[in-house]
Amino acid sequence: MDFHTDFKPLTVQPQEIEEKSFEMITEELGEHTFTAEQYPVVQRVIHASADFELGRSLVFHPRAIEAGIAAIRAGKLVVADVQMVQVGISKPRIEQFGGDVRVYISDKDVMEEAKRLNTTRAIISIRKAIKEADGAIYAIGNAPTALLELIRLVKEGIAKPGLIVGVPVGFVSAAESKDELAKLDIPFITNIGRKGGSPVAVAAVNALSIMAARKE
């Protein structure tokens, strides 16, 4: 059967599609208060979500971009809260500096400990990650409990992340966890409100890895 449509795409070239998308984002976003260093992250988040409100809601610690690039270039791990975040991050750009992208939430020991303590796997995965990932970038797009546990461990001086990308989506504790993150005096990228998710965390880390590669 031959299907016909009157719509023709502007281009089918992937690079041209991305470039045209970025041009449209810049034009539609208009005036903003983000710095030149922060804007590539904002741009990629909007590109991944088609949500300008989400893009405008992003909040950056003053050292966030610098710290993220430094962590990637130093070969630090990227710790994802769930597999969806892990698979979305461009591993080759992380690996070229000696790093890797890890996720612990489905590890057998994590699942067993979460069941024993009657708590979330996300919380236990963070407790495991901090033992193996000093100075890591934490990319949290789904689990507010993971973000809140990481914040607790930072406050206690136990966890020392290089950067926290904390953008969990949801209705229970998501907005509140991001409000708590924004109070920390360590490098973070977050956003205001319930929106967020895996594509947002992925977009932020991928933007940072692109910038890291360009600043060699």
Residue frames as qw, qx, qy, qz and C-alpha x, y, z in Angstrom:
[[0.000, 0.889, 0.459, 0.000, 0.00, 0.00, 0.00],
 [0.435, 0.313, 0.006, 0.844, 1.38, 3.40, -0.96],
 [0.254, -0.788, -0.431, 0.359, 0.88, 6.04, 1.73],
 [0.368, 0.515, 0.162, 0.757, 1.04, 9.66, 0.68],
 [0.299, -0.747, -0.367, 0.467, 1.42, 12.84, 2.66],
 [0.324, 0.875, 0.135, 0.332, 1.54, 16.45, 1.54],
 [0.389, -0.892, 0.224, 0.053, 4.00, 17.32, 4.33],
 [0.801, 0.401, -0.246, 0.370, 7.66, 17.30, 3.38],
 [0.646, -0.627, -0.095, 0.424, 10.39, 17.66, 6.05],
 [0.088, 0.961, -0.202, -0.166, 12.68, 20.66, 5.78],
 [0.299, 0.623, -0.722, 0.000, 15.64, 18.28, 5.78],
 [0.965, -0.197, -0.132, -0.111, 16.42, 14.67, 6.51],
 [0.578, 0.428, -0.483, 0.499, 20.06, 15.35, 7.39],
 [0.638, -0.554, -0.479, 0.239, 20.54, 14.76, 11.16],
 [0.445, -0.203, -0.150, 0.859, 23.07, 17.57, 11.66],
 [0.051, -0.288, -0.292, -0.910, 20.90, 20.03, 9.76],
 [0.504, -0.595, -0.558, -0.282, 17.84, 19.01, 11.78],
 [0.595, -0.497, -0.386, 0.500, 19.69, 19.65, 15.05],
 [0.301, -0.049, 0.037, 0.952, 21.10, 22.97, 13.87],
 [0.219, -0.431, -0.430, -0.762, 17.69, 24.14, 12.64],
 [0.575, -0.601, -0.555, -0.002, 16.13, 23.05, 15.95],
 [0.520, -0.372, -0.267, 0.721, 18.68, 25.05, 17.93],
 [0.091, 0.165, 0.215, 0.958, 18.04, 28.11, 15.78],
 [0.407, -0.539, -0.519, -0.524, 14.30, 27.81, 16.43],
 [0.614, -0.533, -0.492, 0.312, 14.89, 27.37, 20.16],
 [0.390, -0.176, -0.115, 0.897, 17.07, 30.47, 20.37],
 [0.099, -0.292, -0.342, -0.888, 14.54, 32.52, 18.42],
 [0.522, -0.550, -0.535, -0.372, 11.53, 31.34, 20.42],
 [0.605, -0.418, -0.476, 0.482, 13.21, 31.52, 23.82],
 [0.053, 0.903, 0.116, 0.411, 14.06, 35.18, 23.27],
 [0.022, 0.698, -0.454, 0.553, 15.66, 37.18, 26.07],
 [0.865, -0.372, -0.335, 0.035, 16.88, 35.20, 29.07],
 [0.307, -0.879, 0.322, -0.169, 19.21, 35.55, 32.02],
 [0.954, -0.148, 0.165, 0.204, 21.36, 32.45, 31.48],
 [0.219, -0.747, 0.464, 0.424, 25.10, 32.92, 30.97],
 [0.559, 0.569, -0.505, -0.330, 26.89, 31.89, 27.78],
 [0.068, 0.316, -0.938, 0.127, 28.27, 28.86, 29.64],
 [0.421, 0.148, 0.753, -0.483, 24.85, 27.79, 30.95],
 [0.577, 0.416, -0.058, -0.700, 22.92, 28.31, 27.73],
 [0.410, 0.282, -0.806, -0.320, 24.08, 25.13, 25.90],
 [0.016, 0.108, 0.942, -0.319, 22.56, 23.09, 28.75],
 [0.400, 0.419, 0.380, -0.721, 19.30, 25.06, 28.57],
 [0.473, 0.441, -0.435, -0.627, 19.23, 24.66, 24.80],
 [0.307, 0.149, -0.929, -0.142, 19.69, 20.89, 24.93],
 [0.162, 0.227, 0.818, -0.504, 17.09, 20.49, 27.68],
 [0.495, 0.475, 0.135, -0.715, 14.54, 22.36, 25.55],
 [0.418, 0.392, -0.682, -0.454, 15.61, 20.35, 22.51],
 [0.138, 0.038, -0.985, 0.092, 15.02, 17.10, 24.42],
 [0.092, 0.391, 0.784, -0.473, 11.67, 18.14, 25.89],
 [0.035, 0.480, 0.508, 0.715, 10.23, 20.76, 23.51],
 [0.398, -0.774, -0.488, 0.071, 9.28, 22.53, 26.74],
 [0.278, 0.605, -0.128, 0.735, 10.32, 26.17, 27.03],
 [0.552, -0.724, 0.035, -0.413, 8.78, 26.50, 30.47],
 [0.935, -0.288, -0.012, 0.208, 10.99, 23.66, 31.65],
 [0.662, 0.362, -0.064, 0.653, 14.03, 25.28, 30.07],
 [0.040, -0.722, 0.083, -0.686, 13.35, 28.61, 31.75],
 [0.737, -0.628, -0.018, -0.250, 12.92, 26.85, 35.11],
 [0.852, 0.102, -0.306, 0.412, 16.52, 25.62, 35.18],
 [0.360, -0.913, 0.170, -0.093, 18.68, 26.80, 38.07],
 [0.791, 0.352, -0.323, 0.384, 22.49, 26.69, 38.09],
 [0.626, -0.672, 0.004, 0.395, 24.98, 26.93, 40.89],
 [0.166, 0.924, -0.244, -0.242, 27.57, 29.54, 39.81],
 [0.150, -0.582, 0.771, 0.208, 30.27, 26.86, 39.48],
 [0.834, 0.160, 0.464, -0.252, 28.05, 24.17, 37.92],
 [0.766, 0.633, -0.091, -0.053, 29.32, 24.28, 34.34],
 [0.155, 0.753, -0.616, 0.171, 32.96, 24.65, 35.33],
 [0.505, -0.360, 0.733, -0.280, 32.67, 21.78, 37.82],
 [0.876, 0.272, 0.330, -0.224, 30.85, 19.49, 35.39],
 [0.646, 0.706, -0.289, 0.028, 33.41, 20.00, 32.65],
 [0.046, -0.676, 0.694, -0.244, 36.27, 19.50, 35.12],
 [0.708, -0.179, 0.623, -0.281, 34.77, 16.25, 36.43],
 [0.880, 0.444, 0.130, -0.108, 34.33, 14.84, 32.92],
 [0.489, 0.759, -0.406, 0.143, 37.83, 15.85, 31.88],
 [0.238, -0.584, 0.716, -0.300, 39.25, 14.29, 35.05],
 [0.457, 0.095, -0.866, -0.179, 37.66, 10.96, 34.13],
 [0.319, -0.056, 0.673, -0.665, 35.21, 10.97, 37.04],
 [0.081, 0.307, 0.942, 0.111, 32.24, 8.61, 36.94],
 [0.419, -0.154, -0.143, -0.883, 28.76, 9.67, 35.95],
 [0.072, 0.155, 0.935, -0.311, 26.24, 8.02, 38.28],
 [0.397, -0.211, -0.437, -0.779, 22.70, 7.68, 36.91],
 [0.490, -0.136, 0.568, -0.647, 19.71, 7.03, 39.16],
 [0.807, 0.244, 0.468, -0.267, 18.05, 4.69, 36.63],
 [0.616, 0.032, 0.635, 0.465, 18.97, 2.77, 33.46],
 [0.398, 0.806, 0.415, 0.144, 17.00, 5.18, 31.28],
 [0.078, -0.966, 0.190, 0.156, 19.40, 7.95, 32.21],
 [0.581, -0.443, 0.590, 0.343, 22.42, 5.71, 31.81],
 [0.623, 0.292, 0.630, 0.360, 21.57, 4.61, 28.26],
 [0.301, 0.910, 0.277, 0.067, 20.80, 8.15, 27.12],
 [0.251, -0.874, 0.294, 0.294, 24.16, 9.61, 28.07],
 [0.706, 0.641, -0.299, 0.021, 26.80, 9.52, 25.33],
 [0.860, -0.444, 0.159, 0.194, 29.30, 7.06, 26.80],
 [0.765, 0.333, 0.059, 0.548, 32.01, 7.61, 24.17],
 [0.111, 0.802, -0.085, 0.581, 32.29, 11.29, 25.16],
 [0.634, -0.712, 0.216, -0.210, 32.64, 10.29, 28.83],
 [0.952, -0.131, 0.175, 0.215, 34.96, 7.37, 28.11],
 [0.621, 0.640, -0.086, 0.444, 37.36, 9.44, 26.01],
 [0.074, -0.769, 0.378, -0.511, 38.49, 11.08, 29.24],
 [0.284, 0.205, -0.877, 0.327, 38.68, 7.79, 31.14],
 [0.437, -0.074, 0.469, -0.764, 35.25, 7.99, 32.77],
 [0.147, -0.194, -0.945, -0.218, 32.23, 5.73, 32.70],
 [0.509, -0.267, -0.048, -0.817, 28.45, 5.87, 33.26],
 [0.184, -0.020, -0.950, 0.252, 27.23, 3.71, 36.12],
 [0.603, -0.357, -0.102, -0.706, 23.84, 2.81, 37.57],
 [0.063, 0.223, -0.894, 0.382, 23.41, 0.82, 40.77],
 [0.577, -0.098, 0.232, -0.777, 19.66, 0.60, 41.28],
 [0.914, 0.085, -0.196, -0.346, 19.28, -2.92, 39.89],
 [0.280, 0.456, -0.807, 0.250, 22.37, -4.39, 41.55],
 [0.681, -0.285, -0.670, -0.081, 21.50, -7.54, 43.51],
 [0.436, -0.188, -0.574, 0.667, 23.02, -6.28, 46.75],
 [0.138, -0.080, 0.054, -0.986, 21.12, -2.99, 46.43],
 [0.605, -0.258, -0.459, -0.597, 17.80, -4.77, 45.93],
 [0.664, -0.257, -0.675, 0.192, 18.45, -7.08, 48.86],
 [0.287, -0.107, -0.439, 0.845, 19.45, -4.26, 51.20],
 [0.301, -0.168, -0.128, -0.930, 16.44, -2.14, 50.20],
 [0.686, -0.305, -0.561, -0.350, 14.15, -5.05, 50.97],
 [0.587, -0.195, -0.630, 0.469, 15.87, -5.69, 54.30],
 [0.160, -0.152, -0.313, 0.924, 15.57, -2.06, 55.36],
 [0.164, 0.703, 0.690, -0.056, 12.12, -1.59, 53.81],
 [0.003, -0.743, 0.050, 0.667, 13.24, 1.45, 51.85],
 [0.673, 0.707, 0.003, -0.219, 13.69, 2.44, 48.21],
 [0.867, 0.113, 0.194, 0.444, 16.34, 0.95, 45.96],
 [0.334, 0.822, 0.015, 0.460, 17.13, 4.51, 44.91],
 [0.410, -0.857, 0.246, -0.192, 18.25, 5.39, 48.43],
 [0.851, -0.334, 0.359, 0.189, 20.42, 2.28, 48.79],
 [0.755, 0.481, 0.179, 0.409, 21.91, 2.80, 45.31],
 [0.100, 0.910, -0.153, 0.372, 23.14, 6.24, 46.35],
 [0.638, -0.682, 0.351, -0.063, 24.72, 4.82, 49.51],
 [0.887, 0.013, 0.343, 0.311, 26.57, 2.31, 47.35],
 [0.557, 0.735, 0.107, 0.371, 27.54, 4.85, 44.70],
 [0.122, -0.951, 0.218, -0.185, 29.25, 7.27, 47.08],
 [0.757, -0.480, 0.413, 0.158, 31.66, 4.51, 48.13],
 [0.743, 0.140, 0.488, 0.436, 32.81, 4.01, 44.53],
 [0.384, 0.673, 0.374, 0.510, 32.34, 7.39, 42.90],
 [0.359, -0.652, -0.163, 0.648, 34.20, 10.17, 44.68],
 [0.064, -0.472, 0.252, 0.842, 33.89, 13.43, 42.77],
 [0.261, 0.299, 0.837, 0.377, 31.32, 11.96, 40.38],
 [0.334, -0.025, -0.184, -0.924, 28.56, 13.67, 38.45],
 [0.233, 0.280, 0.886, -0.288, 25.22, 12.42, 39.76],
 [0.273, -0.027, -0.460, -0.845, 22.48, 12.50, 37.12],
 [0.135, 0.292, 0.863, -0.391, 19.12, 12.08, 38.85],
 [0.235, -0.047, -0.421, -0.875, 16.06, 12.33, 36.62],
 [0.559, -0.290, -0.657, -0.415, 13.51, 10.07, 38.24],
 [0.656, -0.404, -0.610, 0.185, 13.98, 9.37, 41.92],
 [0.188, -0.826, 0.102, -0.522, 13.43, 12.20, 44.42],
 [0.829, -0.555, 0.069, -0.008, 14.40, 9.81, 47.22],
 [0.829, 0.136, 0.009, 0.542, 17.81, 9.34, 45.58],
 [0.239, 0.670, -0.038, 0.702, 18.31, 13.10, 45.41],
 [0.510, -0.765, 0.056, -0.389, 17.21, 13.64, 49.01],
 [0.918, -0.331, 0.035, 0.215, 19.55, 10.88, 50.21],
 [0.672, 0.342, -0.010, 0.656, 22.45, 12.38, 48.28],
 [0.070, -0.778, 0.043, -0.623, 21.69, 15.81, 49.77],
 [0.753, -0.642, 0.032, -0.141, 21.65, 14.27, 53.26],
 [0.904, -0.111, 0.046, 0.411, 25.00, 12.58, 52.71],
 [0.417, 0.586, -0.021, 0.695, 26.50, 15.81, 51.36],
 [0.341, -0.802, 0.046, -0.489, 25.33, 17.71, 54.43],
 [0.853, -0.510, 0.112, 0.015, 26.90, 15.07, 56.66],
 [0.037, -0.805, 0.566, 0.174, 30.19, 15.36, 54.80],
 [0.737, -0.092, 0.667, 0.057, 30.02, 11.75, 53.62],
 [0.661, 0.529, 0.457, 0.271, 29.34, 12.38, 49.91],
 [0.178, -0.660, 0.208, 0.700, 31.56, 14.68, 47.86],
 [0.649, 0.548, 0.496, 0.179, 30.08, 14.85, 44.34],
 [0.363, -0.063, 0.280, 0.887, 31.70, 16.91, 41.64],
 [0.307, -0.005, -0.207, -0.929, 28.29, 18.00, 40.35],
 [0.298, 0.326, 0.853, -0.279, 24.69, 17.06, 41.04],
 [0.285, -0.059, -0.481, -0.827, 22.28, 17.20, 38.11],
 [0.101, 0.256, 0.866, -0.418, 19.09, 16.84, 40.13],
 [0.366, 0.101, -0.246, -0.892, 15.97, 17.06, 37.98],
 [0.102, 0.193, 0.973, -0.068, 13.57, 14.32, 39.15],
 [0.366, -0.200, -0.396, -0.818, 10.07, 14.45, 37.70],
 [0.367, -0.325, -0.871, 0.037, 6.92, 13.73, 39.65],
 [0.387, -0.683, -0.254, -0.565, 4.35, 14.70, 42.24],
 [0.777, -0.617, -0.124, 0.031, 5.66, 13.22, 45.50],
 [0.630, -0.634, 0.160, 0.419, 8.74, 15.05, 46.81],
 [0.688, 0.387, 0.266, 0.554, 10.09, 15.94, 43.35],
 [0.119, 0.855, 0.061, 0.501, 9.75, 19.72, 43.58],
 [0.577, -0.805, 0.106, -0.089, 10.70, 19.69, 47.25],
 [0.869, -0.196, 0.195, 0.411, 13.88, 17.68, 46.64],
 [0.536, 0.518, 0.166, 0.646, 14.99, 20.21, 44.03],
 [0.212, -0.908, -0.016, -0.361, 14.27, 23.09, 46.40],
 [0.760, -0.610, 0.172, 0.144, 16.57, 21.41, 48.94],
 [0.797, 0.156, 0.207, 0.545, 19.28, 20.89, 46.33],
 [0.281, 0.774, 0.123, 0.553, 19.22, 24.56, 45.41],
 [0.453, -0.878, 0.071, -0.138, 20.12, 25.43, 49.02],
 [0.879, -0.253, 0.128, 0.384, 23.44, 23.56, 48.87],
 [0.055, 0.913, -0.318, -0.249, 26.69, 25.39, 48.32],
 [0.512, -0.231, 0.734, 0.383, 28.10, 22.76, 45.99],
 [0.193, 0.250, -0.544, -0.778, 27.85, 22.67, 42.19],
 [0.405, 0.346, 0.824, -0.194, 24.38, 21.67, 41.00],
 [0.241, -0.014, -0.472, -0.848, 21.99, 21.95, 38.08],
 [0.136, 0.369, 0.872, -0.292, 18.31, 21.69, 38.92],
 [0.126, -0.346, -0.437, -0.821, 14.95, 23.21, 38.07],
 [0.297, 0.011, 0.471, -0.830, 11.94, 24.62, 39.83],
 [0.710, 0.110, -0.014, -0.696, 8.73, 22.61, 40.00],
 [0.843, -0.032, 0.495, -0.207, 7.48, 19.12, 39.19],
 [0.786, 0.599, -0.125, -0.089, 8.83, 18.85, 35.66],
 [0.239, -0.669, 0.695, 0.115, 12.07, 17.08, 34.85],
 [0.952, 0.168, 0.188, -0.176, 12.84, 13.46, 34.01],
 [0.813, -0.124, 0.410, 0.393, 15.38, 11.22, 32.33],
 [0.576, 0.626, 0.257, 0.460, 15.60, 13.23, 29.08],
 [0.089, -0.971, 0.068, -0.211, 16.41, 16.37, 31.07],
 [0.663, -0.623, 0.379, 0.168, 19.18, 14.73, 33.10],
 [0.791, 0.170, 0.423, 0.408, 20.57, 13.15, 29.94],
 [0.390, 0.833, 0.172, 0.353, 20.47, 16.42, 27.99],
 [0.281, -0.937, 0.201, -0.053, 22.35, 18.28, 30.73],
 [0.715, -0.433, 0.475, 0.276, 25.14, 15.71, 30.99],
 [0.714, 0.392, 0.415, 0.405, 25.46, 15.41, 27.21],
 [0.185, 0.955, 0.040, 0.228, 25.72, 19.18, 26.90],
 [0.454, -0.814, 0.355, 0.072, 28.51, 19.20, 29.48],
 [0.786, -0.139, 0.502, 0.331, 30.40, 16.38, 27.75],
 [0.567, 0.691, 0.270, 0.357, 30.22, 18.24, 24.43],
 [0.053, -0.973, 0.144, -0.170, 31.62, 21.36, 26.09],
 [0.688, -0.569, 0.417, 0.171, 34.32, 19.27, 27.79],
 [0.789, 0.203, 0.427, 0.392, 35.44, 17.89, 24.43],
 [0.377, 0.844, 0.164, 0.345, 35.51, 21.34, 22.85],
 [0.239, -0.938, 0.212, -0.131, 37.68, 22.79, 25.61],
 [0.928, -0.132, 0.086, 0.337, 40.53, 20.33, 25.19]]
